[in-house]
Amino acid sequence: MSTAPTPPTGEQLDAARAFVITRQRRNRAELGTCGPEVVAAFDAWSHVVDKHMARAKVAVDRGEPVEAAGAWAVVVEALAGWVTHPEFPPCLYAEARAARYGS
C-alpha cells in the first residue's frame, strides 16, 4: 500500500469477514476439481486472512491501533486480488485497489 495503514472500522471488519466466508464456502466446493497445489494455495490464503482478521479485531477491541493497522494491512493485501469481483465490498474497495494497483 502506498499510504500508511490505518486500523479497520467495524464496517470494514464485518464486510471482510462476510466476503471471506462466502469465498471460502463457494470455493471449497470447487476445489475438488483442482490439483493439490491449488488446494494448498487456497488453504494458505484462507489461513492468512482468517489469522490476520482475528488479530485486527482483537487489536481494535484492545485499543491497539498500530497492531490493528498492521494486521489489517495484511488482510487488505490478501483481499486485493479479489477487488474486481462483483461481490467485493464497497467499503474495502479503495484500500484494496490501492494495494493491488498502487495509487
C-alpha positions in Angstrom: 0.0 0.0 0.0 1.2 3.5 -0.8 -0.2 5.1 2.3 0.3 4.3 6.0 -2.1 1.5 7.1 -5.0 2.5 9.3 -7.0 0.3 11.7 -10.1 -1.1 10.2 -13.6 0.2 11.0 -16.2 -2.2 12.4 -18.0 -2.0 9.0 -14.8 -3.0 7.2 -14.1 -5.9 9.5 -17.7 -7.2 9.1 -17.6 -6.8 5.4 -14.3 -8.5 5.0 -15.4 -11.4 7.2 -18.6 -11.9 5.2 -16.8 -11.7 1.9 -14.1 -14.1 3.0 -16.6 -16.6 4.5 -18.5 -16.6 1.2 -15.4 -17.1 -0.8 -14.3 -20.0 1.4 -17.6 -21.7 1.2 -18.1 -21.3 -2.5 -14.5 -22.1 -3.5 -14.3 -25.2 -1.1 -17.0 -26.8 -3.2 -15.0 -26.2 -6.4 -11.6 -27.3 -5.0 -12.4 -31.0 -5.6 -11.6 -30.5 -9.3 -8.3 -28.7 -8.6 -4.8 -30.1 -8.2 -3.2 -30.2 -4.8 -1.1 -27.1 -5.4 -4.3 -25.0 -6.0 -5.9 -26.5 -2.9 -2.8 -25.7 -0.8 -2.6 -22.2 -2.1 -6.3 -21.6 -1.3 -5.8 -23.1 2.2 -2.8 -20.8 2.8 -4.7 -17.8 1.7 -7.7 -18.7 3.9 -5.4 -19.2 6.9 -3.5 -15.9 6.4 -6.8 -13.9 6.0 -8.5 -15.6 9.0 -5.5 -15.2 11.2 -4.9 -11.5 10.4 -8.6 -10.6 10.6 -8.7 -12.1 14.0 -5.6 -10.2 15.1 -7.0 -6.9 13.7 -10.3 -7.4 15.6 -8.5 -8.3 18.9 -6.2 -5.3 18.5 -9.2 -2.9 17.8 -11.0 -4.3 20.8 -7.9 -3.7 23.0 -7.4 -0.2 21.7 -4.1 -1.0 20.0 -4.3 0.9 16.7 -0.8 0.2 15.5 -1.3 -3.6 15.9 -4.7 -3.4 14.3 -3.4 -1.4 11.3 -0.6 -3.9 10.8 -2.8 -6.9 10.8 -5.4 -5.1 8.6 -2.7 -4.2 6.0 -2.1 -8.0 5.6 -5.9 -8.6 5.2 -6.1 -5.8 2.6 -3.2 -7.2 0.6 -4.7 -10.7 0.7 -8.1 -9.4 -0.5 -6.6 -7.2 -3.2 -6.7 -10.0 -5.7 -10.5 -10.0 -5.4 -11.0 -6.3 -5.9 -12.7 -6.7 -9.3 -15.1 -9.4 -8.1 -18.7 -8.2 -8.4 -19.4 -9.0 -4.8 -16.4 -7.2 -3.4 -17.5 -5.0 -0.5 -17.6 -1.3 -1.5 -16.1 -0.2 1.9 -12.9 -2.2 1.1 -12.6 -1.1 -2.5 -10.3 1.9 -2.2 -7.7 0.3 0.1 -7.7 -3.0 -1.8 -7.5 -1.2 -5.2 -4.5 0.8 -3.9 -2.9 -2.3 -2.6 -3.3 -4.1 -5.9 -2.6 -1.3 -8.4 -0.9 1.4 -6.4 -2.2 5.0 -6.1 
